[in-house]
Amino acid sequence: MQDVQNRTDKRGIAIQRVGISDVYLPLQIKQDKHSQPVLAKIKFTVDLPMEYKGTHMSRFQEILTKWQTVPIGQGEIRNILNEAIEKLGSCSAHLSISFKYFIEKIAPVSGKKSLLDLDCKFSAAKTANGKMPFVMAIKVPVTSLCPCSKEISDYGAHNQRSIISVKINYDGNKTALEIQDIVSLIEAQASCPLYPLLKREDEKYVTEKAYENPKFVEDILRDCVLALRTLSGINYFSVECENFESIHNHNAYASHIEYLK
C-alpha cells in the first residue's frame, strides 16, 4: 500500500505541532507513594519538517495505549515524549493530560471524610536541546469573605466561593511537586478552605473562620504569590483568582505571572 503521508511537500512550511487531540483514556496519575485512576483528556503532538506531507496519526494512539496500566508521572511523560520523537522522526514533542483528581478532606469539627474533586492538567514538551519543562495546573476551590462588607455592616458579611487557578512551570528532570501539597498551600491563602461534607458544627466553624479572615480577591492573589515564591526549582508560575460574587451579577478577578529564572 502507498504511504501518502511520506510523500514530499513542496510548500516549504514546517508545522510546529501536529497530532491528535480530545483523546479520552483511562490512566493512572502517579503521586509520591500512590497513584490514582483517572479519566484523562489528552492532546499529543510533534513537529513536522517542511519536506513531509503528513505525520503518522496512528502512532500517537499506539504510544498512548501502552501506558494505560502504568502509573504516569514526570519520568513516564518524558519516556512518552522520547518515544514520539523517535517513532515519528521529529525534533520535538508535546503532551497535555487533563483530568479530575480527588483529595480527601476531613471536616474541621466532626471529622467526617469526603472527597474534593479538582481540575488538574499536566503539560510537558521535549525539544531538541533535551530539556523537558513541565507544567502542573490546578484549580482550587476556596471560600472568600469581603472585608468591606464586614467593616460597614452591623452584623454579617457576604462571602463567596472562589476558584484559584495555579500553573507552575519547573524542570521535570529535577523537581517533583505533589498535587496535594500545592492544594494545601493555596487553600491556606483563602478566607477558608472548602469541604464537600459539613455537619452543623462544621458549618458553624467554617462560617466563623471566614468571618475572622476576610480577604479581597487582591488579598488572596498576593498571598498566593508570596506562598508560591517559597517553592524551590520553579521557572515561573501564574495564579488567577476569581470570586463568584454573591451580591453582584459579575465576578471579581485578579491574576499574576512571575518568572523566577
VENRALIN-V951479 format. One record per helix or strand of 2 or more residues. SS is the DSSP state (2 for helix, 1 for strand). FROM is the first residue (numbers start at 0). LEN is the number of residues. If there is no record, write none. Layout:
SS:FROM:LEN  SS:FROM:LEN
This chain:
2:3:3  1:14:17  1:33:15  2:56:9  2:73:15  1:92:14  1:112:14  1:132:13  2:146:6  1:158:13  2:178:9  1:191:2  2:199:13  2:216:12  1:233:11  1:251:8
